[in-house]
Amino acid sequence: MDDPFSYGYLVVQTGLNHHHIITATENGITLAAADDNTTIRHLDRLTKYHIVASLPFHRRLNFLWRNLFTEGLVLNAIILSMERDIEHQVSGFLKSKSANRSLFHVDDSDINAISSFFKIHLPCFEDLFDQSNRIFTISPPQPILEILDWSLAFTASMRRHRRLHGLVQAMIRHKYGPIALDSSQSGKLDLSHRISQLTSTPKYVLEKGVISSSDIEPLTRYCSPSEWDAMVSNVEKWRERLAHDMAGAQKALESVVIDDAPDPISPLESLAVELSS
């Protein structure tokens, strides 16, 4: 801030970022040494897709701008995984109670306001519309045009949140200029089907292993400094109690004396021994 005496806010995130997607799949392949090319050759198409999808969104976007891949599984995996990330991010945002209010207050004629909105709520769009990416080429490569087409079709398909479609359109016009796009790609909206075809994997296998962190913890809220201090204090007290209990358990364990001596023989047992001898 310009004014050193201005007051601001400190946002503390605990756990997983709500924009992140978690994917878990089962695979019977045992990974060998990193320099063993046989491991790569034995990876199935789904595993290769997930490896690509695990890369940061901006890294995959840079691959497309640099035209590093012109065809094949990797290129299609980059495109589909980026579209899947956008879909999950938008769907997670629209589940929030403040989605309508946030969209309503964005001025669709103010590019800075739209950019700030995307940066906070939909960072995938913020990366997609990052002006710095234009240093690599004069016009967007075809794969990026495909993602933009899909984004327009996806946002146009929303009935309750059509305003998001207008924001995406405004940002495309500002960042990319007059480019020919086709938003009538309703047939491409079923990403699970397209990824299933690419990876030769049934749709139910794809869908059962994917969850977003917002599904695990769907709500976020602003905490005042006193609330945050109280939560930190409770955690510290819990840690102190745990440490105290562990120390007490350790002392109790050390005080236990194990007597290896045999139990004394009772008079009746002695008599029984004598009679048997």
KOLGU-481637 format. One line per field, with one value per atom (N, C-alpha, C): residue number from 0; residue in one letter; atom name; x, y, z. Coordinates in steps of 0.1 Angstrom, whole numbers. Example, Ala and Ser with C-alpha at 12.3 -4.5 7.8 and 13.67 -1.06 7.14 Angstrom:
<nodes>
k <- (0  0  0  1  1  1)
r <- (A  A  A  S  S  S)
a <- (N  CA  C  N  CA  C)
east <- (132  123  132  128  137  129)
north <- (-57  -45  -33  -22  -11  0)
up <- (78  78  78  71  71  79)
</nodes>
This chain:
<nodes>
k <- (0  0  0  1  1  1  2  2  2  3  3  3  4  4  4  5  5  5  6  6  6  7  7  7  8  8  8  9  9  9  10  10  10  11  11  11  12  12  12  13  13  13  14  14  14  15  15  15  16  16  16  17  17  17  18  18  18  19  19  19  20  20  20  21  21  21  22  22  22  23  23  23  24  24  24  25  25  25  26  26  26  27  27  27  28  28  28  29  29  29  30  30  30  31  31  31  32  32  32  33  33  33  34  34  34  35  35  35  36  36  36  37  37  37  38  38  38  39  39  39  40  40  40  41  41  41  42  42  42  43  43  43  44  44  44  45  45  45  46  46  46  47  47  47  48  48  48  49  49  49  50  50  50  51  51  51  52  52  52  53  53  53  54  54  54  55  55  55  56  56  56  57  57  57  58  58  58  59  59  59  60  60  60  61  61  61  62  62  62  63  63  63  64  64  64  65  65  65  66  66  66  67  67  67  68  68  68  69  69  69  70  70  70  71  71  71  72  72  72  73  73  73  74  74  74  75  75  75  76  76  76  77  77  77  78  78  78  79  79  79  80  80  80  81  81  81  82  82  82  83  83  83  84  84  84  85  85  85  86  86  86  87  87  87  88  88  88  89  89  89  90  90  90  91  91  91  92  92  92  93  93  93  94  94  94  95  95  95  96  96  96  97  97  97  98  98  98  99  99  99  100  100  100  101  101  101  102  102  102  103  103  103  104  104  104  105  105  105  106  106  106  107  107  107  108  108  108  109  109  109  110  110  110  111  111  111  112  112  112  113  113  113  114  114  114  115  115  115  116  116  116  117  117  117  118  118  118  119  119  119  120  120  120  121  121  121  122  122  122  123  123  123  124  124  124  125  125  125  126  126  126  127  127  127  128  128  128  129  129  129  130  130  130  131  131  131  132  132  132  133  133  133  134  134  134  135  135  135  136  136  136  137  137  137  138  138  138  139  139  139  140  140  140  141  141  141  142  142  142  143  143  143  144  144  144  145  145  145  146  146  146  147  147  147  148  148  148  149  149  149  150  150  150  151  151  151  152  152  152  153  153  153  154  154  154  155  155  155  156  156  156  157  157  157  158  158  158  159  159  159  160  160  160  161  161  161  162  162  162  163  163  163  164  164  164  165  165  165  166  166  166  167  167  167  168  168  168  169  169  169  170  170  170  171  171  171  172  172  172  173  173  173  174  174  174  175  175  175  176  176  176  177  177  177  178  178  178  179  179  179  180  180  180  181  181  181  182  182  182  183  183  183  184  184  184  185  185  185  186  186  186  187  187  187  188  188  188  189  189  189  190  190  190  191  191  191  192  192  192  193  193  193  194  194  194  195  195  195  196  196  196  197  197  197  198  198  198  199  199  199  200  200  200  201  201  201  202  202  202  203  203  203  204  204  204  205  205  205  206  206  206  207  207  207  208  208  208  209  209  209  210  210  210  211  211  211  212  212  212  213  213  213  214  214  214  215  215  215  216  216  216  217  217  217  218  218  218  219  219  219  220  220  220  221  221  221  222  222  222  223  223  223  224  224  224  225  225  225  226  226  226  227  227  227  228  228  228  229  229  229  230  230  230  231  231  231  232  232  232  233  233  233  234  234  234  235  235  235  236  236  236  237  237  237  238  238  238  239  239  239  240  240  240  241  241  241  242  242  242  243  243  243  244  244  244  245  245  245  246  246  246  247  247  247  248  248  248  249  249  249  250  250  250  251  251  251  252  252  252  253  253  253  254  254  254  255  255  255  256  256  256  257  257  257  258  258  258  259  259  259  260  260  260  261  261  261  262  262  262  263  263  263  264  264  264  265  265  265  266  266  266  267  267  267  268  268  268  269  269  269  270  270  270  271  271  271  272  272  272  273  273  273  274  274  274  275  275  275  276  276  276)
r <- (M  M  M  D  D  D  D  D  D  P  P  P  F  F  F  S  S  S  Y  Y  Y  G  G  G  Y  Y  Y  L  L  L  V  V  V  V  V  V  Q  Q  Q  T  T  T  G  G  G  L  L  L  N  N  N  H  H  H  H  H  H  H  H  H  I  I  I  I  I  I  T  T  T  A  A  A  T  T  T  E  E  E  N  N  N  G  G  G  I  I  I  T  T  T  L  L  L  A  A  A  A  A  A  A  A  A  D  D  D  D  D  D  N  N  N  T  T  T  T  T  T  I  I  I  R  R  R  H  H  H  L  L  L  D  D  D  R  R  R  L  L  L  T  T  T  K  K  K  Y  Y  Y  H  H  H  I  I  I  V  V  V  A  A  A  S  S  S  L  L  L  P  P  P  F  F  F  H  H  H  R  R  R  R  R  R  L  L  L  N  N  N  F  F  F  L  L  L  W  W  W  R  R  R  N  N  N  L  L  L  F  F  F  T  T  T  E  E  E  G  G  G  L  L  L  V  V  V  L  L  L  N  N  N  A  A  A  I  I  I  I  I  I  L  L  L  S  S  S  M  M  M  E  E  E  R  R  R  D  D  D  I  I  I  E  E  E  H  H  H  Q  Q  Q  V  V  V  S  S  S  G  G  G  F  F  F  L  L  L  K  K  K  S  S  S  K  K  K  S  S  S  A  A  A  N  N  N  R  R  R  S  S  S  L  L  L  F  F  F  H  H  H  V  V  V  D  D  D  D  D  D  S  S  S  D  D  D  I  I  I  N  N  N  A  A  A  I  I  I  S  S  S  S  S  S  F  F  F  F  F  F  K  K  K  I  I  I  H  H  H  L  L  L  P  P  P  C  C  C  F  F  F  E  E  E  D  D  D  L  L  L  F  F  F  D  D  D  Q  Q  Q  S  S  S  N  N  N  R  R  R  I  I  I  F  F  F  T  T  T  I  I  I  S  S  S  P  P  P  P  P  P  Q  Q  Q  P  P  P  I  I  I  L  L  L  E  E  E  I  I  I  L  L  L  D  D  D  W  W  W  S  S  S  L  L  L  A  A  A  F  F  F  T  T  T  A  A  A  S  S  S  M  M  M  R  R  R  R  R  R  H  H  H  R  R  R  R  R  R  L  L  L  H  H  H  G  G  G  L  L  L  V  V  V  Q  Q  Q  A  A  A  M  M  M  I  I  I  R  R  R  H  H  H  K  K  K  Y  Y  Y  G  G  G  P  P  P  I  I  I  A  A  A  L  L  L  D  D  D  S  S  S  S  S  S  Q  Q  Q  S  S  S  G  G  G  K  K  K  L  L  L  D  D  D  L  L  L  S  S  S  H  H  H  R  R  R  I  I  I  S  S  S  Q  Q  Q  L  L  L  T  T  T  S  S  S  T  T  T  P  P  P  K  K  K  Y  Y  Y  V  V  V  L  L  L  E  E  E  K  K  K  G  G  G  V  V  V  I  I  I  S  S  S  S  S  S  S  S  S  D  D  D  I  I  I  E  E  E  P  P  P  L  L  L  T  T  T  R  R  R  Y  Y  Y  C  C  C  S  S  S  P  P  P  S  S  S  E  E  E  W  W  W  D  D  D  A  A  A  M  M  M  V  V  V  S  S  S  N  N  N  V  V  V  E  E  E  K  K  K  W  W  W  R  R  R  E  E  E  R  R  R  L  L  L  A  A  A  H  H  H  D  D  D  M  M  M  A  A  A  G  G  G  A  A  A  Q  Q  Q  K  K  K  A  A  A  L  L  L  E  E  E  S  S  S  V  V  V  V  V  V  I  I  I  D  D  D  D  D  D  A  A  A  P  P  P  D  D  D  P  P  P  I  I  I  S  S  S  P  P  P  L  L  L  E  E  E  S  S  S  L  L  L  A  A  A  V  V  V  E  E  E  L  L  L  S  S  S  S  S  S)
a <- (N  CA  C  N  CA  C  N  CA  C  N  CA  C  N  CA  C  N  CA  C  N  CA  C  N  CA  C  N  CA  C  N  CA  C  N  CA  C  N  CA  C  N  CA  C  N  CA  C  N  CA  C  N  CA  C  N  CA  C  N  CA  C  N  CA  C  N  CA  C  N  CA  C  N  CA  C  N  CA  C  N  CA  C  N  CA  C  N  CA  C  N  CA  C  N  CA  C  N  CA  C  N  CA  C  N  CA  C  N  CA  C  N  CA  C  N  CA  C  N  CA  C  N  CA  C  N  CA  C  N  CA  C  N  CA  C  N  CA  C  N  CA  C  N  CA  C  N  CA  C  N  CA  C  N  CA  C  N  CA  C  N  CA  C  N  CA  C  N  CA  C  N  CA  C  N  CA  C  N  CA  C  N  CA  C  N  CA  C  N  CA  C  N  CA  C  N  CA  C  N  CA  C  N  CA  C  N  CA  C  N  CA  C  N  CA  C  N  CA  C  N  CA  C  N  CA  C  N  CA  C  N  CA  C  N  CA  C  N  CA  C  N  CA  C  N  CA  C  N  CA  C  N  CA  C  N  CA  C  N  CA  C  N  CA  C  N  CA  C  N  CA  C  N  CA  C  N  CA  C  N  CA  C  N  CA  C  N  CA  C  N  CA  C  N  CA  C  N  CA  C  N  CA  C  N  CA  C  N  CA  C  N  CA  C  N  CA  C  N  CA  C  N  CA  C  N  CA  C  N  CA  C  N  CA  C  N  CA  C  N  CA  C  N  CA  C  N  CA  C  N  CA  C  N  CA  C  N  CA  C  N  CA  C  N  CA  C  N  CA  C  N  CA  C  N  CA  C  N  CA  C  N  CA  C  N  CA  C  N  CA  C  N  CA  C  N  CA  C  N  CA  C  N  CA  C  N  CA  C  N  CA  C  N  CA  C  N  CA  C  N  CA  C  N  CA  C  N  CA  C  N  CA  C  N  CA  C  N  CA  C  N  CA  C  N  CA  C  N  CA  C  N  CA  C  N  CA  C  N  CA  C  N  CA  C  N  CA  C  N  CA  C  N  CA  C  N  CA  C  N  CA  C  N  CA  C  N  CA  C  N  CA  C  N  CA  C  N  CA  C  N  CA  C  N  CA  C  N  CA  C  N  CA  C  N  CA  C  N  CA  C  N  CA  C  N  CA  C  N  CA  C  N  CA  C  N  CA  C  N  CA  C  N  CA  C  N  CA  C  N  CA  C  N  CA  C  N  CA  C  N  CA  C  N  CA  C  N  CA  C  N  CA  C  N  CA  C  N  CA  C  N  CA  C  N  CA  C  N  CA  C  N  CA  C  N  CA  C  N  CA  C  N  CA  C  N  CA  C  N  CA  C  N  CA  C  N  CA  C  N  CA  C  N  CA  C  N  CA  C  N  CA  C  N  CA  C  N  CA  C  N  CA  C  N  CA  C  N  CA  C  N  CA  C  N  CA  C  N  CA  C  N  CA  C  N  CA  C  N  CA  C  N  CA  C  N  CA  C  N  CA  C  N  CA  C  N  CA  C  N  CA  C  N  CA  C  N  CA  C  N  CA  C  N  CA  C  N  CA  C  N  CA  C  N  CA  C  N  CA  C  N  CA  C  N  CA  C  N  CA  C  N  CA  C  N  CA  C  N  CA  C  N  CA  C  N  CA  C  N  CA  C  N  CA  C  N  CA  C  N  CA  C  N  CA  C  N  CA  C  N  CA  C  N  CA  C  N  CA  C  N  CA  C  N  CA  C  N  CA  C  N  CA  C  N  CA  C  N  CA  C  N  CA  C  N  CA  C  N  CA  C  N  CA  C  N  CA  C  N  CA  C  N  CA  C  N  CA  C  N  CA  C  N  CA  C  N  CA  C  N  CA  C  N  CA  C  N  CA  C  N  CA  C  N  CA  C  N  CA  C  N  CA  C  N  CA  C  N  CA  C  N  CA  C  N  CA  C  N  CA  C  N  CA  C  N  CA  C  N  CA  C  N  CA  C  N  CA  C  N  CA  C  N  CA  C  N  CA  C  N  CA  C  N  CA  C  N  CA  C  N  CA  C  N  CA  C  N  CA  C  N  CA  C  N  CA  C  N  CA  C  N  CA  C  N  CA  C  N  CA  C  N  CA  C  N  CA  C  N  CA  C  N  CA  C  N  CA  C)
east <- (8  0  9  4  11  13  2  2  7  19  24  15  6  -2  -16  -19  -32  -33  -46  -49  -53  -49  -53  -58  -59  -64  -53  -52  -43  -53  -52  -60  -52  -56  -49  -57  -51  -57  -51  -60  -55  -60  -52  -56  -54  -63  -63  -69  -63  -69  -82  -93  -106  -106  -96  -95  -89  -83  -76  -85  -81  -88  -79  -85  -78  -82  -73  -76  -68  -75  -69  -74  -65  -68  -59  -64  -56  -48  -36  -27  -18  -18  -10  5  9  23  32  43  53  63  65  74  89  96  110  119  132  141  137  141  137  143  154  161  157  147  143  131  134  124  113  115  105  93  95  84  74  80  72  64  70  64  52  52  42  31  32  21  9  -2  -15  -19  -28  -32  -38  -45  -51  -41  -30  -20  -12  -10  -3  -12  -25  -33  -32  -33  -32  -18  -8  5  5  -1  -2  -11  -23  -32  -27  -17  -12  -2  2  10  2  8  1  -6  -17  -25  -17  -9  -1  10  15  26  20  8  2  -2  -6  -9  3  14  27  31  29  32  24  11  3  8  11  16  29  37  50  49  37  35  45  47  56  50  37  30  20  21  12  1  3  -7  -4  -14  -11  -18  -15  -21  -18  -6  -2  -9  -10  -17  -32  -38  -53  -54  -45  -46  -44  -36  -34  -47  -53  -66  -77  -79  -90  -88  -76  -74  -76  -72  -74  -89  -96  -111  -117  -112  -118  -115  -103  -100  -109  -112  -121  -135  -139  -153  -154  -145  -145  -144  -136  -135  -147  -153  -166  -177  -178  -189  -187  -175  -173  -176  -173  -176  -192  -199  -213  -221  -214  -221  -221  -213  -212  -224  -228  -240  -237  -225  -222  -219  -221  -218  -227  -240  -248  -245  -242  -239  -225  -216  -202  -203  -211  -212  -220  -230  -238  -230  -221  -213  -201  -199  -188  -192  -185  -188  -182  -191  -186  -179  -179  -172  -159  -156  -143  -134  -124  -116  -108  -104  -96  -105  -118  -127  -129  -131  -132  -120  -108  -96  -94  -98  -97  -107  -119  -129  -123  -118  -112  -100  -92  -80  -84  -95  -99  -108  -117  -127  -124  -119  -116  -103  -92  -78  -75  -82  -79  -82  -93  -96  -86  -81  -71  -58  -54  -42  -45  -57  -60  -60  -64  -64  -52  -42  -30  -23  -22  -16  -2  6  20  22  12  13  14  10  10  25  35  48  53  46  51  47  36  31  22  19  10  -4  -9  -23  -23  -34  -34  -33  -26  -25  -39  -41  -54  -58  -50  -54  -60  -54  -59  -73  -74  -87  -98  -94  -103  -108  -99  -102  -111  -108  -117  -131  -131  -144  -152  -145  -152  -157  -148  -152  -164  -166  -177  -190  -188  -199  -204  -194  -197  -204  -199  -206  -219  -221  -233  -244  -240  -249  -256  -251  -256  -268  -279  -291  -292  -287  -289  -277  -266  -254  -249  -258  -254  -245  -244  -236  -221  -218  -204  -200  -209  -206  -202  -209  -206  -192  -188  -175  -164  -166  -157  -155  -167  -167  -159  -162  -155  -140  -136  -121  -115  -122  -116  -114  -124  -123  -111  -109  -99  -85  -84  -70  -66  -76  -72  -77  -85  -89  -99  -101  -111  -107  -109  -106  -119  -119  -131  -132  -143  -146  -160  -161  -174  -179  -189  -193  -204  -208  -218  -212  -205  -198  -205  -218  -225  -221  -217  -213  -200  -192  -179  -180  -192  -193  -192  -194  -193  -178  -171  -157  -154  -162  -160  -160  -169  -170  -157  -153  -141  -129  -127  -115  -116  -128  -130  -125  -128  -124  -109  -103  -89  -81  -85  -78  -82  -93  -98  -102  -109  -113  -128  -135  -149  -152  -163  -166  -167  -172  -174  -160  -150  -137  -131  -134  -129  -135  -149  -156  -155  -153  -153  -140  -130  -117  -114  -124  -121  -130  -124  -131  -124  -131  -125  -124  -114  -113  -125  -132  -145  -156  -155  -165  -162  -149  -145  -149  -146  -149  -156  -169  -176  -177  -175  -177  -164  -163  -152  -159  -152  -158  -147  -150  -141  -141  -129  -128  -122  -128  -122  -109  -101  -88  -90  -101  -104  -108  -116  -119  -107  -99  -87  -78  -76  -67  -73  -87  -93  -90  -91  -89  -75  -65  -51  -48  -55  -53  -59  -70  -76  -67  -61  -51  -39  -34  -22  -26  -38  -42  -43  -49  -50  -37  -27  -14  -7  -9  -4  -10  -23  -30  -24  -23  -18  -3  5  19  19  10  9  5  -5  -10  0  8  18  30  33  43  39  26  21  20  17  17  31  40  54  59  56  60  53  40  33  39  44  50  63  71  84  83  72  70  65  61  56  68  67  77  72  80  76  83  76  82  82  94  95  95  95  95  82  83  71  62  49  40  43  42  44  34  39  30  22  10  1  3  -1  1  -7  -18  -25  -18  -12  -4  8  15  26  22  11  6  3  -2  -5  7  18  31  37  36  41  34  21  13  16  19  21  35  44  58  59)
north <- (-12  0  12  23  35  42  42  48  37  39  29  28  38  37  32  28  23  9  5  -8  -17  -29  -39  -52  -62  -75  -86  -94  -106  -118  -124  -136  -148  -157  -169  -181  -189  -201  -213  -222  -234  -246  -256  -268  -265  -272  -272  -259  -253  -242  -247  -239  -242  -243  -238  -239  -252  -259  -271  -283  -292  -305  -316  -326  -338  -350  -357  -369  -381  -391  -404  -415  -423  -435  -446  -458  -470  -474  -479  -483  -494  -505  -516  -516  -505  -504  -499  -506  -502  -494  -481  -472  -477  -478  -481  -469  -470  -459  -448  -436  -425  -426  -432  -433  -446  -453  -465  -462  -462  -458  -468  -481  -491  -487  -479  -475  -466  -457  -448  -455  -465  -473  -481  -484  -493  -485  -471  -463  -464  -465  -465  -451  -450  -436  -428  -434  -426  -420  -428  -423  -412  -413  -402  -390  -391  -380  -373  -381  -375  -368  -374  -367  -353  -352  -339  -330  -336  -327  -322  -329  -325  -313  -309  -297  -285  -274  -262  -257  -250  -245  -236  -227  -217  -224  -235  -243  -250  -256  -262  -251  -240  -229  -224  -223  -219  -229  -242  -252  -250  -246  -243  -231  -220  -208  -211  -219  -222  -233  -238  -248  -260  -264  -276  -289  -290  -302  -298  -305  -302  -313  -325  -335  -346  -355  -367  -366  -375  -377  -365  -360  -350  -337  -333  -321  -322  -333  -334  -335  -341  -341  -327  -319  -305  -298  -298  -291  -296  -309  -314  -312  -313  -311  -296  -287  -273  -270  -275  -273  -279  -291  -297  -288  -283  -274  -262  -256  -244  -249  -260  -265  -267  -273  -276  -263  -253  -241  -232  -232  -224  -231  -244  -251  -249  -250  -247  -233  -224  -210  -208  -213  -211  -218  -227  -234  -224  -214  -206  -196  -193  -184  -170  -166  -152  -151  -162  -162  -151  -151  -142  -127  -125  -111  -107  -116  -113  -110  -118  -115  -102  -99  -88  -75  -75  -63  -60  -69  -67  -59  -48  -39  -46  -50  -57  -48  -35  -26  -21  -26  -23  -35  -35  -47  -50  -39  -41  -48  -45  -51  -66  -68  -82  -90  -85  -92  -95  -85  -87  -98  -98  -108  -122  -123  -136  -140  -131  -134  -140  -134  -139  -152  -152  -163  -174  -170  -180  -178  -182  -179  -186  -197  -203  -193  -186  -175  -164  -161  -151  -155  -167  -172  -172  -177  -178  -164  -154  -140  -132  -138  -131  -125  -112  -105  -109  -113  -116  -128  -137  -148  -145  -133  -129  -126  -127  -125  -136  -148  -160  -160  -154  -154  -142  -140  -128  -131  -143  -146  -160  -162  -175  -187  -197  -210  -217  -226  -233  -239  -246  -252  -242  -230  -220  -215  -214  -210  -220  -233  -244  -242  -239  -237  -224  -214  -202  -205  -212  -217  -224  -234  -242  -234  -224  -216  -208  -203  -195  -204  -216  -226  -230  -232  -236  -226  -213  -203  -199  -201  -198  -208  -220  -230  -228  -219  -216  -208  -212  -205  -194  -198  -188  -178  -181  -173  -169  -164  -160  -148  -140  -128  -132  -144  -149  -150  -154  -155  -141  -131  -117  -113  -116  -113  -119  -132  -140  -133  -130  -124  -110  -102  -89  -91  -101  -103  -108  -117  -122  -110  -102  -90  -81  -79  -70  -77  -89  -96  -101  -106  -112  -105  -94  -87  -94  -90  -96  -110  -120  -134  -141  -150  -158  -170  -169  -180  -186  -198  -205  -211  -204  -208  -219  -223  -234  -248  -250  -263  -272  -272  -280  -294  -300  -314  -317  -306  -308  -305  -302  -299  -311  -323  -335  -339  -333  -336  -350  -356  -369  -379  -377  -385  -384  -371  -369  -374  -373  -378  -393  -399  -413  -419  -412  -416  -415  -404  -402  -412  -416  -424  -439  -442  -455  -460  -452  -455  -453  -462  -460  -447  -440  -427  -429  -440  -441  -442  -447  -448  -434  -426  -412  -404  -405  -396  -400  -413  -417  -413  -410  -406  -391  -383  -369  -361  -353  -344  -331  -321  -308  -305  -297  -294  -287  -280  -273  -283  -295  -305  -310  -311  -315  -305  -292  -281  -270  -271  -262  -248  -244  -230  -224  -211  -203  -191  -185  -173  -164  -152  -142  -142  -143  -144  -130  -125  -113  -116  -106  -110  -117  -113  -120  -134  -137  -151  -159  -153  -161  -163  -153  -155  -166  -166  -176  -190  -192  -205  -209  -200  -203  -207  -200  -203  -217  -220  -234  -245  -242  -252  -254  -243  -244  -251  -248  -255  -270  -274  -288  -294  -288  -293  -295  -285  -286  -298  -300  -311  -324  -325  -337  -340  -330  -332  -336  -331  -334  -349  -353  -367  -377  -373  -382  -383  -372  -373  -381  -380  -388  -403  -406  -420  -426  -418  -423  -425  -416  -419  -431  -433  -445  -457  -457  -468  -472  -461  -464  -469  -466  -470  -485  -490  -504  -513  -522  -532  -545  -552  -566  -575  -583  -593  -607  -611  -624  -636  -633  -645  -652  -666  -674  -671  -673  -671  -681  -677  -687  -698  -710  -722  -722  -724  -725  -738  -739  -751  -763  -761  -771  -777  -767  -772  -779  -775  -783  -797  -798  -811  -820  -814  -822  -826  -818  -822  -834  -833  -843  -857  -856  -868  -875  -866  -872  -878  -875  -879  -893)
up <- (0  0  0  -6  -7  7  15  28  38  44  54  66  69  80  77  65  61  67  70  75  64  64  54  60  53  57  55  64  62  60  49  46  48  57  61  56  48  42  50  54  60  52  51  43  28  20  6  1  -10  -17  -23  -22  -27  -43  -49  -64  -69  -60  -64  -66  -74  -77  -73  -66  -62  -70  -76  -84  -78  -76  -71  -79  -84  -92  -88  -91  -88  -100  -98  -108  -104  -111  -107  -111  -118  -122  -111  -109  -100  -107  -103  -109  -106  -117  -116  -114  -116  -115  -126  -122  -131  -145  -146  -159  -167  -162  -168  -178  -191  -200  -201  -197  -197  -189  -178  -170  -178  -185  -193  -204  -210  -221  -215  -202  -196  -190  -190  -184  -193  -187  -195  -199  -208  -213  -202  -193  -182  -173  -169  -161  -168  -181  -188  -188  -189  -188  -175  -164  -151  -148  -154  -152  -159  -171  -177  -169  -164  -157  -144  -138  -125  -126  -139  -140  -137  -132  -130  -143  -141  -152  -161  -155  -163  -171  -165  -172  -185  -183  -195  -206  -201  -210  -218  -211  -218  -228  -225  -236  -248  -247  -259  -266  -259  -265  -273  -268  -274  -285  -287  -298  -296  -283  -281  -285  -286  -290  -301  -312  -323  -325  -319  -321  -310  -309  -300  -287  -279  -265  -256  -256  -247  -250  -263  -267  -263  -266  -262  -247  -240  -225  -220  -225  -220  -222  -234  -237  -228  -227  -219  -205  -200  -185  -182  -191  -188  -188  -197  -198  -185  -181  -169  -156  -156  -144  -144  -156  -157  -152  -157  -154  -138  -132  -118  -110  -115  -108  -108  -120  -122  -114  -115  -107  -92  -87  -73  -69  -77  -74  -74  -83  -84  -73  -66  -55  -43  -42  -31  -30  -18  -16  -22  -23  -27  -42  -50  -64  -71  -69  -76  -73  -60  -56  -61  -62  -67  -82  -89  -104  -107  -98  -101  -99  -90  -87  -96  -106  -115  -127  -129  -141  -153  -162  -174  -184  -182  -190  -184  -172  -165  -166  -175  -176  -163  -156  -144  -133  -133  -123  -127  -140  -144  -141  -144  -141  -126  -118  -103  -99  -105  -102  -105  -117  -121  -112  -109  -100  -87  -81  -68  -69  -78  -78  -88  -100  -111  -117  -109  -114  -127  -131  -144  -155  -154  -164  -163  -152  -150  -158  -157  -164  -179  -183  -197  -204  -196  -202  -198  -194  -190  -202  -203  -214  -217  -207  -209  -218  -219  -228  -243  -246  -260  -265  -257  -261  -270  -270  -277  -291  -295  -308  -311  -323  -327  -323  -328  -325  -317  -310  -302  -311  -307  -315  -315  -324  -325  -312  -304  -292  -282  -281  -272  -277  -290  -296  -293  -292  -289  -274  -265  -251  -250  -257  -256  -262  -273  -278  -268  -262  -252  -240  -236  -224  -227  -239  -243  -243  -249  -249  -235  -227  -213  -205  -206  -198  -205  -218  -224  -221  -216  -213  -199  -191  -178  -178  -172  -173  -162  -150  -139  -138  -144  -143  -156  -165  -178  -178  -168  -167  -168  -163  -165  -179  -188  -202  -208  -203  -208  -203  -191  -186  -194  -197  -205  -219  -225  -238  -238  -228  -227  -225  -218  -216  -228  -236  -248  -258  -259  -269  -265  -252  -247  -249  -246  -246  -259  -267  -280  -292  -290  -302  -310  -323  -331  -337  -329  -334  -336  -346  -349  -340  -332  -323  -325  -322  -324  -310  -304  -291  -291  -303  -304  -304  -293  -292  -281  -281  -271  -270  -282  -282  -275  -272  -265  -250  -245  -231  -222  -227  -219  -219  -209  -208  -204  -195  -191  -203  -212  -224  -232  -234  -243  -236  -223  -216  -216  -215  -215  -229  -240  -253  -255  -250  -251  -243  -231  -223  -223  -231  -232  -218  -211  -197  -195  -189  -186  -178  -181  -174  -159  -154  -140  -133  -139  -133  -132  -143  -142  -131  -130  -121  -107  -104  -90  -82  -90  -83  -83  -87  -88  -78  -70  -61  -59  -57  -55  -40  -36  -22  -16  -25  -21  -17  -23  -19  -5  -1  12  22  19  28  20  19  9  12  25  29  34  31  36  43  52  59  64  65  70  85  91  106  110  120  126  134  137  144  157  164  177  175  164  162  158  149  145  157  166  178  187  188  196  191  177  171  173  171  173  188  197  211  215  209  211  206  195  189  198  203  212  225  230  243  240  228  225  224  218  217  230  239  253  260  259  266  260  247  241  245  246  251  265  274  288  289  282  282  278  267  262  273  279  290  302  305  316  313  300  296  296  292  292  306  316  330  335  332  337  331  318  312  318  321  328  342  348  362  364  353  353  355  366  369  365  357  353  361  369  378  371  368  361  371  384  394  393  395  395  407  405  416  427  440  451  451  455  454  467  466  478  485  498  506  499  494  487  475  467  456  460  472  477  481  487  492  479  469  457  450  451  445  453  467  475  473  471  470  456  447  433  432  441  440  447)
</nodes>
